[in-house]
């Protein structure tokens, strides 16, 4: 339920840019971005681009600068996220994620480092930081810059970028299908598709699967809607609160009025002992 606008990625992308050599070899597609990705070891990104129907654009269009998540970047996504995004029913979400990596024009790494931000073709903005000589795009670090293609340039990044989305779309992209089902059954969908900032402590599908047999099915019954809503709002804090802020806070309250106790740090952080 986490109404913090997620940046999330997921799956990958491209920074488009106008190049002074636009009349050069850009007309040749033999080494265009699509083919270059395959040759340089980006099979998962290539599969995502194919599934999103963007192959022709990245092969015959141009010029582009592609921010290309590595295989390790995709592997670091939550379990099931990539498979979920590659399903035909989730085409729009996949396209939005990929387009978040595309900006009109063509920048090599030096040009990118000179920018504070860039507008993506999907409408969102990515933030650029080159402090200390390390080029970062949002939370991702460029690990291999200036991979040239006939219609642009590719920069490998170590994280799949996620565009700002509403809470429901973010949960969907991250694979929280059971939580979304529960939100709908509780009549809370308007809260996760609205504009009010919320922070959600989101149980994974595995967490729901660990409930005693029959509990989830009982909670999803219309007669138990109020009880389900009370449980779900126990997982929500008003406002957009990052993990570090939550750990430093003095026992914030969930939306249902119950006090939450944050403890620990990093991967070992807990909420009410969980």
C-alpha positions in Angstrom: 0.0 0.0 0.0 3.0 2.1 0.0 1.8 5.5 -1.4 5.3 6.8 -1.5 5.7 7.6 -5.1 8.0 5.0 -6.3 10.7 5.6 -8.6 11.0 2.4 -9.1 12.4 0.3 -11.9 12.1 -1.9 -13.2 13.2 -2.8 -16.4 15.1 -0.6 -18.5 15.9 1.8 -21.0 17.1 4.6 -23.1 18.2 8.3 -23.1 17.4 9.8 -26.5 19.5 12.6 -27.8 20.2 14.7 -30.9 23.5 14.0 -32.4 25.6 16.3 -34.6 26.3 13.2 -36.7 22.7 12.5 -37.5 23.4 12.2 -41.2 26.3 9.9 -40.7 26.0 6.1 -40.2 22.6 6.6 -38.4 20.9 5.4 -41.5 22.6 2.0 -41.2 20.8 -0.4 -38.8 23.4 -3.1 -38.9 24.9 -1.9 -35.6 21.9 0.0 -34.2 21.0 -0.1 -30.5 19.0 -3.3 -30.8 21.8 -5.3 -32.4 24.4 -3.7 -30.2 22.5 -4.8 -27.0 22.6 -8.4 -28.2 26.2 -8.2 -29.1 27.3 -6.6 -25.8 25.5 -9.0 -23.4 22.2 -7.4 -22.5 19.8 -10.3 -23.3 17.3 -9.5 -20.6 17.0 -5.9 -21.6 16.6 -6.9 -25.2 13.8 -9.3 -24.2 12.0 -6.6 -22.3 12.4 -4.2 -25.3 11.0 -6.8 -27.6 8.1 -7.6 -25.3 7.3 -3.9 -25.1 7.2 -3.5 -28.8 10.0 -1.0 -28.9 12.5 -2.9 -31.0 11.7 -1.2 -34.2 12.0 2.3 -32.6 15.4 1.5 -31.2 16.6 -0.1 -34.4 15.3 2.3 -37.0 14.7 5.5 -35.0 17.4 7.7 -33.6 19.4 9.1 -32.2 19.1 7.6 -28.8 21.1 7.3 -25.6 20.1 4.1 -23.8 20.5 3.7 -20.1 20.9 -0.1 -20.1 20.4 -2.1 -17.0 22.8 -5.0 -16.8 21.9 -8.6 -16.2 22.8 -8.2 -12.6 20.5 -5.2 -12.3 17.6 -7.3 -13.5 18.6 -10.2 -11.2 18.4 -7.8 -8.3 14.7 -7.0 -8.8 12.3 -8.6 -6.3 11.5 -12.2 -7.2 8.8 -12.5 -9.8 9.0 -8.8 -10.9 10.5 -9.4 -14.3 8.2 -12.3 -15.2 5.3 -10.1 -14.1 6.4 -7.2 -16.3 6.9 -9.4 -19.3 3.3 -10.7 -19.3 1.2 -9.3 -22.1 -1.4 -7.9 -19.6 1.3 -5.6 -18.2 2.5 -4.1 -21.4 1.7 -0.5 -20.5 3.6 -0.8 -17.2 6.6 -2.3 -19.0 6.6 0.4 -21.7 6.4 3.1 -19.1 9.4 1.7 -17.3 11.5 1.4 -20.5 10.5 4.8 -21.7 11.7 6.3 -18.4 15.1 5.4 -19.7 14.8 7.3 -23.0 15.5 11.0 -23.5 15.4 12.8 -26.8 18.8 13.5 -28.2 22.2 11.8 -27.9 24.6 12.2 -25.0 28.0 10.6 -24.4 29.1 10.3 -20.8 30.8 13.7 -20.7 27.6 15.4 -21.9 25.5 13.5 -19.5 27.8 14.4 -16.6 27.3 18.1 -17.5 23.5 17.8 -16.9 21.6 18.1 -13.6 18.6 16.2 -15.0 17.1 15.1 -18.2 13.5 14.7 -19.4 12.6 11.2 -20.6 10.4 10.4 -23.5 7.8 8.9 -21.1 7.5 12.4 -19.5 9.4 11.7 -16.3 12.6 13.3 -15.2 15.8 11.5 -14.2 18.3 13.2 -11.9 22.0 13.1 -12.8 25.0 13.3 -10.5 28.7 13.1 -11.3 30.1 13.9 -7.9 33.5 12.2 -7.2 33.8 11.1 -10.8 31.0 8.5 -10.4 28.2 9.1 -12.9 24.8 8.3 -11.4 21.3 8.4 -12.9 18.8 8.5 -10.0 19.9 5.6 -7.8 21.8 3.8 -10.6 25.5 4.0 -11.2 26.8 4.0 -14.8 29.1 0.9 -14.9 30.1 1.0 -18.6 29.8 4.2 -20.5 29.8 5.2 -24.2 28.9 1.9 -25.9 28.5 3.3 -29.4 25.7 2.3 -31.9 24.9 3.6 -35.3 21.8 5.4 -34.0 23.0 6.5 -30.5 25.0 5.5 -27.5 24.4 3.0 -24.6 25.4 3.5 -21.0 25.2 0.4 -18.8 23.7 1.0 -15.4 23.6 -1.3 -12.3 20.0 -0.7 -11.3 16.7 -0.9 -13.1 15.1 2.6 -12.9 11.5 2.9 -11.9 9.5 6.0 -13.0 7.3 7.8 -10.5 4.0 5.9 -10.4 1.0 5.9 -8.2 1.0 3.4 -5.3 -1.2 0.8 -7.0 1.0 0.7 -10.2 4.1 0.5 -8.1 2.8 -2.4 -6.1 1.8 -4.1 -9.3 5.2 -3.6 -10.9 6.9 -4.9 -7.8 4.8 -8.1 -7.7 2.6 -7.5 -4.6 -0.4 -9.2 -6.2 -1.9 -10.6 -3.0 -1.7 -7.2 -1.3 -3.4 -5.5 -4.2 -6.2 -8.1 -4.1 -6.6 -7.4 -0.4 -6.6 -3.7 -1.0 -9.4 -4.1 -3.5 -11.4 -6.3 -1.3 -11.1 -3.8 1.6 -12.4 -1.0 -0.6 -9.1 0.9 -0.3 -8.2 1.1 -4.0 -9.0 4.9 -4.2 -6.4 5.5 -1.5 -3.6 3.8 -3.5 -4.5 5.5 -6.8 -5.0 9.0 -5.4 -2.4 11.8 -4.9 -2.1 11.8 -1.1 1.4 10.6 -0.1 1.4 7.4 2.0 4.1 5.0 3.2 3.1 1.4 3.1 4.7 -1.5 4.9 3.9 -3.9 2.2 3.6 -7.6 3.0 5.0 -9.8 0.2 3.1 -12.6 -1.4 5.3 -15.0 0.6 4.2 -13.2 3.8 0.5 -13.7 3.0 1.3 -17.4 2.1 2.7 -17.8 5.6 -0.6 -17.0 7.3 -2.5 -20.0 8.8 -4.6 -21.9 6.3 -7.9 -20.2 5.5 -7.1 -16.9 7.1 -6.6 -14.9 3.9 -9.7 -16.4 2.3 -11.8 -15.5 5.3 -10.4 -11.9 5.3 -11.2 -11.5 1.7 -14.9 -12.3 2.2 -17.2 -9.2 1.9 -18.5 -9.8 5.5 -15.0 -9.2 6.8 -14.3 -6.0 4.8 -14.0 -3.8 7.9 -11.6 -6.2 9.7 -9.5 -6.4 6.5 -9.4 -2.6 6.2 -8.3 -2.3 9.8 -5.4 -4.8 9.2 -4.3 -3.1 6.0 -4.3 0.4 7.4 -2.1 -0.9 10.3 0.5 -1.2 7.5 0.2 2.5 6.4 1.8 5.7 7.7 0.6 9.1 6.6 3.1 10.9 4.3 6.1 9.8 2.3 8.6 8.4 4.9 11.9 6.9 3.8 13.3 3.9 5.8 16.0 6.0 7.5 13.4 8.6 8.6 11.1 5.9 9.9 13.9 4.4 12.0 14.8 7.8 13.4 11.1 8.7 14.2 9.6 8.4 17.6 7.0 5.6 17.3 4.9 6.9 14.4 1.3 5.8 14.2 -0.3 3.8 11.5 -3.5 5.1 9.8 -5.6 2.9 12.1 -4.2 4.7 15.1 -1.9 2.0 16.4 1.7 2.9 17.3 4.5 1.4 15.2 7.9 0.6 16.7 10.8 0.8 14.2 14.1 -0.7 15.2 17.4 -1.9 13.7 19.1 -0.6 10.5 19.4 -1.6 6.9 18.3 -5.1 5.9 17.9 -5.9 9.6 15.4 -3.2 10.3 12.1 -4.3 11.9 8.6 -2.9 12.5 6.9 -4.1 15.6 9.4 -6.9 15.7 8.8 -8.2 12.2 
